[in-house]
């Protein structure tokens, strides 16, 4: 067996999963992705387009796509839906003004055919701030309890401190082990 065929066999035996990280701009998507890849989060600029990181977790290669959340970019989200294994939706827990808008965007995602039955993790980010809504308040406000077509979880977190992020990733990994 040649080196090329051996490498191809190894590549095929490695599990891979595609994770989309979506949410409104300034919710903390890129900060969470940088936290997951052990990078500094001191100076993060708004994402113009997308960021992709490959991470390894529990023997699975995770291809994590962080798509910009500006209103002008959101219509292009659907270009990334194909073959998605999990959705991470990030919410700024302090942004009362945009809670309705984020709920509308999330409802739209959940109605997409290509995302049918895909597990959903909602990161309730910025929980380190005093004005943050609790994950229970967010869950109620976004009617998450009405989701019955897929597994879902809401995870309070802080991209700034890192708290809760690993817990959310572990929840996703439960479903990806079957990929």
C-alpha positions as CSV (number, residue, x, y, z in Angstrom):
1,X,0.0,0.0,0.0
2,X,1.4,3.4,-1.0
3,X,1.7,6.4,1.2
4,X,-1.1,8.2,-0.7
5,X,-3.6,5.4,-0.3
6,X,-2.7,5.0,3.4
7,X,-3.3,8.8,3.9
8,X,-6.6,8.6,2.1
9,X,-7.7,5.6,4.3
10,X,-6.7,7.5,7.4
11,X,-8.7,10.6,6.2
12,X,-11.8,8.5,5.6
13,X,-11.6,6.9,9.0
14,X,-11.6,10.3,10.8
15,X,-15.0,11.6,11.7
16,X,-15.8,15.1,10.6
17,X,-18.6,17.5,11.5
18,X,-19.7,20.9,10.2
19,X,-20.9,23.4,12.7
20,X,-22.4,26.8,11.8
21,X,-22.0,29.6,14.3
22,X,-24.7,32.2,13.6
23,X,-26.3,35.2,15.3
24,X,-26.7,38.9,15.0
25,X,-23.6,41.1,14.7
26,X,-21.9,41.9,18.0
27,X,-23.3,38.8,19.8
28,X,-19.9,37.3,20.3
29,X,-19.7,34.6,17.6
30,X,-16.0,35.3,16.7
31,X,-15.0,35.6,20.4
32,X,-16.6,32.3,21.2
33,X,-14.8,30.7,18.2
34,X,-11.5,32.2,19.3
35,X,-12.1,30.9,22.8
36,X,-12.7,27.4,21.5
37,X,-9.4,27.5,19.6
38,X,-7.4,29.0,22.5
39,X,-6.8,32.4,20.8
40,X,-6.7,35.8,22.3
41,X,-9.9,37.8,22.2
42,X,-8.6,41.2,23.0
43,X,-9.0,42.8,19.6
44,X,-11.8,41.4,17.5
45,X,-13.2,43.2,14.5
46,X,-16.7,42.6,13.0
47,X,-16.7,39.6,10.7
48,X,-17.0,40.6,7.1
49,X,-18.0,37.3,5.5
50,X,-16.9,34.3,7.5
51,X,-14.2,32.7,9.6
52,X,-13.4,29.0,9.5
53,X,-11.6,27.1,12.2
54,X,-10.8,23.4,12.3
55,X,-10.8,22.0,15.8
56,X,-10.3,18.5,17.2
57,X,-12.7,17.3,19.9
58,X,-13.2,13.7,21.1
59,X,-11.6,12.3,17.9
60,X,-13.9,14.3,15.7
61,X,-12.6,17.0,13.3
62,X,-14.9,20.0,13.7
63,X,-15.1,22.5,10.8
64,X,-16.6,25.5,12.5
65,X,-18.0,28.3,10.3
66,X,-18.5,31.7,12.0
67,X,-20.6,33.7,9.6
68,X,-21.0,37.5,9.9
69,X,-24.2,38.6,11.4
70,X,-24.7,42.1,9.9
71,X,-28.2,42.5,8.4
72,X,-26.7,42.8,4.9
73,X,-24.9,39.5,5.3
74,X,-27.7,37.4,6.8
75,X,-29.4,36.6,3.4
76,X,-26.2,34.8,2.5
77,X,-26.3,32.5,5.5
78,X,-28.3,29.9,3.5
79,X,-25.2,29.4,1.2
80,X,-23.6,27.6,4.2
81,X,-26.5,25.3,5.2
82,X,-25.5,22.3,3.2
83,X,-24.3,19.3,5.2
84,X,-24.5,21.1,8.6
85,X,-24.3,18.8,11.6
86,X,-25.0,21.4,14.3
87,X,-26.1,25.0,14.7
88,X,-24.6,27.3,17.3
89,X,-26.8,30.4,17.6
90,X,-25.2,33.2,19.7
91,X,-27.3,35.8,21.5
92,X,-26.1,38.9,23.2
93,X,-27.9,38.4,26.5
94,X,-27.8,42.2,27.3
95,X,-29.3,43.5,24.1
96,X,-32.9,44.0,24.9
97,X,-33.5,46.2,21.9
98,X,-32.6,43.4,19.4
99,X,-34.1,40.4,21.2
100,X,-37.1,40.4,18.9
101,X,-34.8,40.7,15.8
102,X,-32.7,37.8,17.0
103,X,-35.8,35.7,17.6
104,X,-37.1,36.4,14.0
105,X,-33.7,35.4,12.6
106,X,-33.6,32.2,14.7
107,X,-37.2,31.3,13.6
108,X,-36.1,31.7,10.0
109,X,-33.2,29.4,10.4
110,X,-35.3,26.7,12.1
111,X,-37.7,26.8,9.1
112,X,-34.9,26.1,6.6
113,X,-35.3,22.7,4.9
114,X,-31.5,22.1,4.8
115,X,-31.3,22.6,8.6
116,X,-34.2,20.3,9.4
117,X,-33.5,18.2,12.5
118,X,-30.1,19.7,13.0
119,X,-29.3,20.1,16.7
120,X,-29.3,23.6,18.0
121,X,-27.2,25.1,20.7
122,X,-28.1,28.6,21.8
123,X,-25.2,30.4,23.6
124,X,-26.7,33.1,25.8
125,X,-23.5,35.1,25.7
126,X,-22.3,38.0,27.9
127,X,-23.6,36.5,31.1
128,X,-20.7,38.2,32.9
129,X,-22.5,41.5,32.6
130,X,-24.9,42.7,35.2
131,X,-27.6,43.6,32.7
132,X,-27.7,40.1,31.1
133,X,-31.0,38.3,30.8
134,X,-31.0,34.8,32.3
135,X,-31.0,31.8,29.9
136,X,-34.6,31.1,31.2
137,X,-35.7,34.6,30.3
138,X,-34.2,34.2,26.8
139,X,-35.6,30.8,26.3
140,X,-39.1,32.1,27.2
141,X,-38.7,35.2,25.1
142,X,-37.6,33.3,22.0
143,X,-40.2,30.5,22.5
144,X,-37.4,27.9,22.6
145,X,-39.6,25.5,24.5
146,X,-41.9,25.2,21.4
147,X,-39.0,23.6,19.4
148,X,-40.0,20.0,19.0
149,X,-38.3,19.0,15.7
150,X,-34.7,18.9,16.9
151,X,-32.6,18.6,20.0
152,X,-31.8,22.0,21.5
153,X,-30.1,23.5,24.5
154,X,-29.5,27.0,25.8
155,X,-26.2,27.5,27.5
156,X,-25.4,30.6,29.5
157,X,-21.8,31.7,28.7
158,X,-19.3,34.5,28.6
159,X,-16.9,34.6,25.7
160,X,-14.9,37.1,27.7
161,X,-14.2,34.8,30.6
162,X,-14.7,31.5,28.8
163,X,-17.3,30.3,31.3
164,X,-20.0,27.9,29.8
165,X,-18.4,27.6,26.4
166,X,-16.9,24.1,26.9
167,X,-20.2,22.9,28.5
168,X,-22.0,24.0,25.3
169,X,-19.4,22.2,23.1
170,X,-19.7,19.0,25.1
171,X,-23.5,19.1,24.6
172,X,-23.0,19.3,20.8
173,X,-20.5,16.5,21.0
174,X,-23.1,14.1,22.3
175,X,-24.9,14.4,19.0
176,X,-21.9,14.5,16.8
177,X,-20.5,11.2,18.1
178,X,-23.2,9.6,15.9
179,X,-22.1,11.5,12.7
